[in-house]
Amino acid sequence: MRAALMRGQKTIEELIDPYPIRNQAVRGLLIDYFTRRRADTDYAILKNLVLHLAHHFWEKIERLNPDQGDLRISPEIYTAWRQMIAVKDNGTPRAEADSLVITVRSFYYDLHTWAAQEPDRWAAWVAPCPVPPSELHGLGVRRRRINERSADRTRHVSLCCRCSSSTSSPATTTSANCSNSPRKRPRESRSRSPAPATHAC
């Protein structure tokens, strides 16, 4: 069953290949990380995770600091990265920057947790999380606002659909009623019989 579901899906290496990562050791770490996460997530979420960490995080970190050799990100590099992800690759403002920050934070905390369980495999990559606690202040409020805007768009679309439906339904109903109502027969002209002749007595 699992093999059938995975048929047609790309491997971890194929998912990460489009993103040019210079540091092969970090690339190997990301492949191991994604392989570990694949066991507890679905393919769509995995693809998004690869996009966030391989492209939006590490590829951009190497643009800012080509000599970056480990996960110890300086505050200056992190601040520059934070400014970089505020804009999408096409130059438009990014609305979901908070989700990228949360993904990076989870990546570092996963490594901390796994290093305690499997130190030989993960301990060498443990590093302080570059996301400062101040980044998380107001995060809940911002996410609620994003959810509210999404809900407003959904309500607007639903309202437009209802308006469109209500606009077209009377004509349809009228047409249906006309077709289903029995037709009145034209009133037949009744020929009156001539009044009986009155005879004089």
C-alpha positions as CSV (number, residue, x, y, z in Angstrom):
1,M,0.0,0.0,0.0
2,R,2.7,2.5,1.0
3,A,4.7,1.6,-2.2
4,A,1.6,2.2,-4.3
5,L,1.1,5.6,-2.6
6,M,4.7,6.6,-3.1
7,R,4.7,5.6,-6.8
8,G,5.3,8.7,-8.8
9,Q,6.7,10.7,-5.9
10,K,10.2,12.2,-6.1
11,T,13.0,11.0,-3.8
12,I,14.5,13.4,-1.2
13,E,17.5,13.9,-3.4
14,E,15.3,14.8,-6.4
15,L,13.3,17.3,-4.2
16,I,16.5,19.0,-3.0
17,D,18.4,19.0,-6.3
18,P,16.8,22.1,-7.8
19,Y,18.3,24.2,-5.0
20,P,22.1,24.8,-5.4
21,I,23.6,24.2,-1.9
22,R,27.4,24.6,-1.9
23,N,28.1,23.0,1.4
24,Q,27.8,19.3,0.8
25,A,27.9,18.5,4.5
26,V,24.9,20.7,5.1
27,R,23.2,19.2,2.0
28,G,23.7,15.7,3.5
29,L,22.3,16.9,6.8
30,L,19.2,18.3,5.1
31,I,18.7,15.0,3.2
32,D,19.0,13.1,6.5
33,Y,16.6,15.5,8.2
34,F,14.0,15.3,5.4
35,T,14.3,11.5,5.3
36,R,13.6,11.3,9.1
37,R,10.7,13.7,8.7
38,R,9.2,11.8,5.8
39,A,8.2,9.0,8.2
40,D,5.8,11.2,10.0
41,T,4.5,13.6,7.4
42,D,2.7,13.4,4.0
43,Y,4.3,14.2,0.7
44,A,2.8,17.6,0.2
45,I,4.0,18.8,3.6
46,L,7.4,17.3,2.9
47,K,7.7,19.2,-0.4
48,N,6.9,22.4,1.4
49,L,9.4,21.6,4.1
50,V,12.1,21.1,1.5
51,L,11.2,24.4,-0.1
52,H,11.4,26.3,3.1
53,L,14.6,24.9,4.5
54,A,16.6,24.1,1.4
55,H,15.6,27.1,-0.7
56,H,14.3,29.9,1.5
57,F,16.6,29.2,4.4
58,W,19.9,27.6,3.5
59,E,20.3,28.6,-0.1
60,K,19.7,32.3,0.9
61,I,22.1,31.9,3.9
62,E,24.8,30.9,1.5
63,R,24.1,33.8,-0.7
64,L,24.6,36.1,2.2
65,N,27.7,34.2,3.5
66,P,29.2,31.8,0.9
67,D,31.6,30.5,3.5
68,Q,28.9,29.5,6.0
69,G,30.1,26.0,7.1
70,D,27.7,25.1,9.9
71,L,24.4,26.0,11.5
72,R,25.7,28.7,13.7
73,I,24.2,31.7,12.1
74,S,25.4,35.1,13.4
75,P,22.8,37.7,14.4
76,E,23.9,39.9,11.5
77,I,23.4,37.2,8.9
78,Y,20.1,36.3,10.4
79,T,18.9,39.9,10.3
80,A,19.9,40.1,6.6
81,W,18.2,36.8,5.9
82,R,15.0,38.1,7.6
83,Q,15.0,41.1,5.4
84,M,15.6,38.9,2.3
85,I,12.6,36.7,3.0
86,A,10.3,39.6,3.5
87,V,10.1,39.7,-0.3
88,K,9.3,36.8,-2.6
89,D,11.6,35.7,-5.4
90,N,9.4,37.6,-7.9
91,G,9.8,40.9,-5.9
92,T,6.3,41.0,-4.3
93,P,5.9,41.2,-0.5
94,R,5.8,37.9,1.3
95,A,2.8,37.4,3.6
96,E,3.9,34.0,5.1
97,A,7.3,35.0,6.4
98,D,6.3,33.9,9.9
99,S,5.8,30.3,8.6
100,L,9.4,30.3,7.3
101,V,10.7,31.5,10.7
102,I,8.7,28.8,12.5
103,T,10.0,26.1,10.2
104,V,13.6,27.2,10.8
105,R,13.0,27.2,14.6
106,S,11.5,23.7,14.4
107,F,14.5,22.5,12.4
108,Y,16.9,23.6,15.1
109,Y,14.8,22.2,18.0
110,D,14.4,18.9,16.2
111,L,18.1,18.5,15.9
112,H,18.5,19.3,19.6
113,T,15.9,16.7,20.5
114,W,17.2,14.0,18.2
115,A,20.8,14.6,19.4
116,A,19.8,13.6,22.8
117,Q,18.4,10.3,21.4
118,E,21.0,9.6,18.7
119,P,24.1,11.7,19.6
120,D,26.3,9.9,17.1
121,R,24.1,11.0,14.2
122,W,22.9,14.4,15.1
123,A,25.0,15.9,17.9
124,A,27.6,17.4,15.6
125,W,25.0,19.7,14.1
126,V,23.5,21.1,17.3
127,A,23.7,24.9,17.3
128,P,21.9,27.7,19.0
129,C,18.7,28.6,17.2
130,P,19.2,31.9,15.3
131,V,15.5,32.9,15.8
132,P,15.5,35.3,18.8
133,P,12.6,35.1,21.3
134,S,11.5,38.6,20.3
135,E,10.6,37.2,16.8
136,L,7.8,35.2,18.4
137,H,6.2,38.1,20.1
138,G,2.9,39.0,18.5
139,L,3.1,35.9,16.3
140,G,-0.2,34.6,17.5
141,V,-1.9,38.0,16.7
142,R,-0.3,38.1,13.2
143,R,-1.4,34.5,12.5
144,R,-5.0,35.3,13.6
145,R,-5.0,38.3,11.3
146,I,-3.9,36.2,8.4
147,N,-6.6,33.6,9.2
148,E,-9.2,36.4,9.5
149,R,-8.2,37.8,6.1
150,S,-8.5,34.3,4.6
151,A,-11.9,33.8,6.2
152,D,-13.0,37.1,4.9
153,R,-12.0,36.2,1.4
154,T,-13.9,32.9,1.8
155,R,-17.0,34.6,3.0
156,H,-16.8,37.2,0.2
157,V,-16.6,34.4,-2.4
158,S,-19.5,32.6,-0.8
159,L,-21.6,35.7,-0.7
160,C,-20.9,36.4,-4.4
161,C,-21.9,32.9,-5.2
162,R,-25.1,33.2,-3.3
163,C,-25.9,36.6,-4.9
164,S,-25.3,35.1,-8.3
165,S,-27.5,32.2,-7.5
166,S,-30.3,34.3,-6.2
167,T,-30.1,36.6,-9.2
168,S,-30.6,33.8,-11.7
169,S,-33.0,31.7,-9.7
170,P,-36.2,33.8,-10.0
171,A,-36.1,33.6,-13.8
172,T,-35.5,29.9,-13.6
173,T,-38.2,29.4,-11.1
174,T,-40.6,31.5,-13.1
175,S,-39.8,29.5,-16.2
176,A,-40.3,26.3,-14.4
177,N,-43.6,27.4,-12.9
178,C,-44.8,28.5,-16.4
179,S,-43.9,25.2,-17.9
180,N,-45.5,23.2,-15.1
181,S,-48.7,25.2,-14.7
182,P,-51.7,23.9,-16.6
183,R,-52.6,26.1,-19.5
184,K,-55.9,27.8,-19.5
185,R,-58.1,26.7,-22.3
186,P,-59.4,29.6,-24.4
187,R,-63.0,30.4,-23.5
188,E,-65.3,28.9,-26.1
189,S,-67.8,31.2,-27.6
190,R,-71.2,29.9,-26.8
191,S,-73.8,30.4,-29.5
192,R,-76.9,31.6,-27.9
193,S,-80.1,29.9,-29.1
194,P,-82.6,32.3,-30.5
195,A,-85.3,33.4,-28.0
196,P,-88.6,31.6,-28.6
197,A,-91.0,33.6,-30.7
198,T,-93.8,35.2,-28.8
199,H,-97.2,34.6,-30.4
200,A,-100.0,37.1,-29.9
201,C,-103.0,35.6,-28.2
